[in-house]
Amino acid sequence: MLNYVIVLVAMTVVVAILAVYRKIVARNEDDLVHLADPTGQLIQNQQKVARSLQLIDRMGIAATVITAVYGVGLLAAYLYLGLNQNAGM
């Protein structure tokens, strides 16, 4: 059972790392609309950061959902085994 808890902790660490990474990437985000950018560099940078944030968000949501489902399943299995062990006494 300890191995399953270690996997859950590792999955939780991955979710936390994704959250910190998103915070770091979002620091470079520019929320202003640049209509008169002659070189187009600012707009390209905004698009690049937006795509990166979208990808990180999708991965973060998926990792969070998977971790939560795994955690609830692990809790259910732990409770089931504990109740069956006590019922046999």
Backbone bond lengths (Angstrom), bond angles and torsions (degrees), N, CA, C in turn:
res aa  C-N    CA-C-N  psi(-1)  N-CA   C-N-CA  omega(-1)  CA-C   N-CA-C  phi
1 M - - - 1.447 - - 1.537 110.46 -
2 L 1.322 116.33 -30.23 1.453 120.57 -179.06 1.532 111.40 -63.42
3 N 1.333 116.93 -35.05 1.464 120.49 179.06 1.522 111.22 -61.20
4 Y 1.323 116.84 -39.10 1.465 120.92 -179.81 1.525 111.39 -67.62
5 V 1.316 116.41 -35.69 1.468 120.54 177.72 1.526 109.63 -68.99
6 I 1.312 117.38 -38.38 1.463 120.90 177.81 1.528 110.14 -63.03
7 V 1.317 117.52 -40.21 1.466 121.34 176.96 1.526 110.00 -63.12
8 L 1.325 117.18 -41.83 1.466 121.12 178.57 1.526 110.74 -62.50
9 V 1.303 117.40 -43.13 1.469 121.09 178.55 1.525 110.19 -63.58
10 A 1.325 117.39 -41.76 1.463 120.73 178.45 1.526 110.94 -63.13
11 M 1.323 116.85 -41.20 1.467 120.37 178.35 1.532 110.68 -64.36
12 T 1.319 116.62 -38.48 1.459 120.88 178.46 1.523 110.85 -66.16
13 V 1.314 117.06 -38.13 1.466 121.05 177.02 1.520 110.33 -64.21
14 V 1.319 117.87 -39.69 1.468 121.48 177.85 1.530 110.11 -61.47
15 V 1.327 117.35 -42.79 1.468 120.88 178.40 1.531 109.99 -62.88
16 A 1.319 117.07 -41.80 1.465 120.50 179.24 1.528 111.31 -65.07
17 I 1.323 116.58 -39.96 1.466 120.38 178.72 1.526 110.06 -64.33
18 L 1.329 117.30 -41.24 1.463 120.16 176.83 1.526 111.28 -61.67
19 A 1.327 117.63 -39.06 1.467 120.80 179.48 1.531 110.81 -65.43
20 V 1.320 116.80 -42.47 1.464 120.07 179.04 1.527 110.17 -67.37
21 Y 1.326 117.47 -41.09 1.461 121.16 179.06 1.528 110.71 -62.90
22 R 1.337 116.90 -39.93 1.459 120.10 177.98 1.523 110.71 -63.15
23 K 1.327 116.50 -39.63 1.464 121.25 178.34 1.525 110.45 -62.46
24 I 1.321 116.71 -39.87 1.464 120.76 179.58 1.525 110.74 -67.28
25 V 1.334 117.05 -44.14 1.463 120.55 179.93 1.527 110.35 -66.73
26 A 1.316 117.92 -37.95 1.463 121.65 -177.83 1.525 111.88 -68.15
27 R 1.318 117.50 -18.11 1.460 119.93 176.74 1.527 111.55 -61.47
28 N 1.334 116.82 -30.11 1.464 121.67 -178.95 1.523 112.61 -87.72
29 E 1.324 116.74 1.28 1.457 120.23 -176.90 1.531 110.34 -71.80
30 D 1.328 115.27 136.99 1.462 122.21 177.51 1.522 107.28 -114.13
31 D 1.329 116.96 114.46 1.456 121.50 -174.97 1.523 113.78 -87.33
32 L 1.298 117.76 -3.60 1.457 120.60 -178.42 1.522 110.70 -81.96
33 V 1.331 115.89 148.96 1.460 121.66 176.23 1.524 107.54 -91.31
34 H 1.320 116.96 121.18 1.462 122.32 -178.60 1.528 108.55 -104.43
35 L 1.336 116.13 97.14 1.458 120.66 -178.29 1.521 111.79 -86.29
36 A 1.302 117.52 -31.41 1.459 121.05 -175.69 1.528 110.25 -112.42
37 D 1.301 116.17 57.63 1.458 121.01 177.98 1.523 107.82 -97.90
38 P 1.334 118.63 105.50 1.465 120.26 -174.30 1.531 113.58 -65.54
39 T 1.308 118.33 -33.42 1.472 119.73 -177.38 1.522 112.00 -90.83
40 G 1.330 116.88 -21.32 1.461 120.40 -178.23 1.512 113.47 78.91
41 Q 1.318 116.79 2.50 1.457 121.14 -177.38 1.527 111.91 -67.03
42 L 1.332 116.66 -39.81 1.462 119.51 -179.46 1.524 111.40 -65.69
43 I 1.315 115.70 -41.05 1.467 120.16 179.69 1.525 110.57 -66.36
44 Q 1.318 116.68 -42.38 1.467 120.26 178.01 1.518 111.34 -62.62
45 N 1.331 116.26 -39.53 1.460 120.21 178.67 1.531 110.24 -65.22
46 Q 1.343 116.81 -41.36 1.461 120.55 177.35 1.526 111.00 -60.89
47 Q 1.319 117.02 -43.38 1.460 121.20 -179.83 1.526 111.10 -65.16
48 K 1.317 116.41 -40.64 1.468 120.94 179.32 1.528 110.80 -63.11
49 V 1.319 117.29 -46.08 1.464 121.37 179.87 1.526 109.97 -65.84
50 A 1.334 117.39 -40.14 1.466 121.12 179.79 1.529 110.84 -63.45
51 R 1.332 117.42 -42.35 1.471 120.61 177.42 1.520 110.93 -63.63
52 S 1.333 116.84 -41.48 1.459 120.53 178.99 1.527 110.98 -63.22
53 L 1.322 116.34 -43.78 1.463 120.19 179.64 1.529 111.10 -65.23
54 Q 1.327 116.59 -38.68 1.468 119.57 177.63 1.520 111.00 -61.36
55 L 1.318 117.18 -44.72 1.459 121.61 179.82 1.530 111.03 -64.11
56 I 1.323 116.25 -45.09 1.462 120.09 179.44 1.521 110.34 -63.39
57 D 1.336 117.25 -40.48 1.468 120.79 178.95 1.525 111.43 -62.35
58 R 1.336 116.78 -45.37 1.473 119.68 178.85 1.520 111.33 -61.43
59 M 1.333 116.30 -44.54 1.462 119.69 179.30 1.523 110.85 -65.65
60 G 1.332 116.88 -38.98 1.455 121.03 -179.85 1.519 112.50 -65.90
61 I 1.325 116.10 -41.99 1.467 119.75 178.56 1.524 110.07 -64.70
62 A 1.326 116.22 -45.79 1.466 119.88 -179.80 1.532 110.61 -61.96
63 A 1.317 116.93 -45.21 1.466 120.02 -179.67 1.524 111.49 -64.99
64 T 1.321 117.11 -37.40 1.462 120.65 179.22 1.525 111.18 -66.60
65 V 1.331 116.38 -44.41 1.468 120.12 179.98 1.527 110.66 -64.57
66 I 1.316 116.88 -44.63 1.465 120.82 179.98 1.533 110.34 -62.60
67 T 1.328 116.65 -42.74 1.455 120.65 179.21 1.520 111.40 -64.35
68 A 1.330 116.72 -42.27 1.466 120.22 -179.89 1.526 111.20 -65.28
69 V 1.327 117.07 -44.35 1.469 120.62 179.76 1.530 109.92 -63.95
70 Y 1.316 116.41 -43.03 1.465 120.30 178.24 1.531 110.72 -62.47
71 G 1.329 116.75 -42.35 1.461 120.82 179.50 1.516 112.57 -64.34
72 V 1.327 116.80 -42.46 1.470 120.27 178.13 1.528 110.36 -66.35
73 G 1.325 116.65 -40.38 1.464 120.00 176.84 1.512 112.22 -63.42
74 L 1.319 116.16 -40.31 1.459 120.66 177.78 1.525 110.98 -65.54
75 L 1.314 116.81 -40.93 1.462 120.75 177.29 1.528 110.79 -63.60
76 A 1.326 116.33 -43.04 1.466 120.09 179.31 1.533 110.77 -62.89
77 A 1.324 116.91 -43.17 1.466 120.23 178.42 1.522 111.21 -64.12
78 Y 1.318 117.06 -41.18 1.461 121.59 179.10 1.530 110.30 -62.87
79 L 1.325 117.19 -45.64 1.462 120.95 178.97 1.525 111.15 -65.21
80 Y 1.320 116.78 -41.69 1.462 121.20 179.69 1.530 110.28 -61.05
81 L 1.309 116.77 -47.56 1.465 120.49 -179.83 1.529 110.67 -65.38
82 G 1.314 116.57 -38.98 1.462 119.63 179.53 1.514 112.63 -67.14
83 L 1.318 117.22 -40.63 1.464 120.21 178.81 1.519 111.55 -69.35
84 N 1.322 117.52 -39.32 1.467 120.41 178.89 1.529 111.35 -67.85
85 Q 1.316 116.90 -34.63 1.449 120.42 178.70 1.534 110.41 -67.92
86 N 1.314 116.90 -40.58 1.457 121.02 178.82 1.536 111.81 -72.03
87 A 1.307 117.55 -32.22 1.460 121.30 -179.08 1.539 110.66 -70.73
88 G 1.312 117.44 -27.91 1.457 121.34 -179.51 1.506 113.39 -76.26
89 M 1.292 118.32 -12.10 1.473 121.47 -176.92 1.472 109.90 -80.04
